[in-house]
Amino acid sequence: MRVGISLHGEMLSEAGARFARQLGVQDVVVHLTDYSRNADAAAYRAGGVGPINGDCIDVPLWTADRLGEVVAMLARHDLRVAAIENISPNFWSDILLDGPAKLEQMDAMKSLVRACGQAGIPVIGYNFSLAGVWGWQRKPVARGGAVTAVFAMDEIDAQCPIPDGMVGNMRYRPAIAGAEPAEVDEATLWKRVEWFLRELVPVAEEAGVRLAAHPDDPPVERLRGAARLVNSHAKYDRLLALMPSRANALEFCVGSLAEMAEGDIYETTRRFARNKAIAYVHFRNVRGKVPSYVETFVDDGDVDMAEIVKVLHEEGYDGVLVPDHVPELACSAPWHAGHAYTVGYMRALVAQTETLSSASQTYSPARGPETRIATRR
């Protein structure tokens, strides 16, 4: 089991790579999608609903050469790519929407999978969703007043339509005046993901690449008029059953699963780790469940993250854990400080896996991390 980090935007750079290596990690989950391209996030940063992402109109398909450049840049810092996360929406908008270009886009997706295999990238993380990640507000409610993401369904219009020309919270083409908003029911969405997996999993198997599905965040029943796919623990089982294969795997987000109304996060972690279904882990904590929750520091939520590490270790998980949605520390470099704290905490837990497995857990979020482990007498 290894601790990694996710890099995107300006952090997917030589400077970001140096920072990652200084933290002692070797594995990087890379985001090639430029979420901020032509985006205006001022209203969201001021407390509005979001997140507000930009556009990916006419972004060219990532080629083996492009992927190889990223792999080579990170390798110069003794880092390796553990996964590529999030598919640019313009690559697969009609696959999600069952539009006229879905066959052409599927051919492109197969090329992308083969390119990842050629570049030595073992995992593609994806989120099969029309609405994507949306509905957050930024509030200073994490420990010490740190700004963090909050989902409070009663404070927002959760069913406001998805703007035309957008999926996954990004614009893939200009809006068409008078177009009907994109909507989908649950049965139809599952038919679409089944077709996606049946087409792509065999290609992934040949390329030595795993397709890793992220659960819904927020994991509500419907968002912006669109059904959600994996908004319960059992639906992860359903997704894996559509196409049983090592290439059909999970981008296992502890926080999203903990936000769900039902399910035991520790039992679910154990089951999927035992079945070798986890491609990599988003190591994130949260307080509360849908329809209202707050994303917290890794050591300050409802989930005993030491227990998660213990379970993963006991089930032989040998993949990567990465921080996810870290609250902003009050300093001149909030991203860097928050990730340094989180990675350090994670590395300490992973270094103590044997101790964790021989200890009883007495974790209480109110009392803090010093009370988490009571060694058996």
Salt bridges, closest charged atoms under 4 A:
GLU14 OE2 - ARG76 NH2 2.53
GLU14 OE1 - HIS77 NE2 2.46
ASP27 OD2 - ARG2 NE 2.91
ASP27 OD1 - ARG80 NE 2.74
ASP55 OD1 - ARG37 NH1 2.84
GLU85 OE2 - HIS31 NE2 3.70
GLU85 OE1 - HIS282 NE2 3.03
ASP98 OD1 - LYS102 NZ 2.85
GLU155 OE1 - LYS139 NZ 2.86
ASP164 OD2 - ARG173 NH1 2.83
GLU186 OE2 - LYS235 NZ 2.72
GLU194 OE2 - ARG198 NE 3.16
GLU199 OE1 - LYS110 NZ 2.89
ASP216 OD1 - ARG228 NE 3.82
ASP217 OD2 - ARG284 NH2 3.28
ASP237 OD2 - ARG271 NH2 2.83
GLU251 OE2 - HIS282 NE2 3.32
GLU259 OE2 - ARG284 NH1 2.82
GLU295 OE2 - ARG284 NH1 3.05
GLU295 OE2 - HIS325 ND1 3.10
ASP299 OD2 - ARG143 NH1 3.19
ASP300 OD2 - ARG287 NH2 3.51
ASP304 OD1 - ARG372 NH1 3.55
GLU307 OE1 - LYS310 NZ 3.91
GLU314 OE1 - ARG270 NH2 2.96
GLU315 OE2 - ARG270 NH1 2.70
GLU315 OE2 - ARG274 NH2 2.77
ASP324 OD2 - HIS282 ND1 3.38
ASP324 OD2 - ARG284 NE 3.19
ASP324 OD1 - HIS325 NE2 3.48
GLU328 OE2 - ARG45 NH2 3.94
GLU328 OE2 - ARG138 NH2 2.68
GLU354 OE2 - HIS313 NE2 3.21
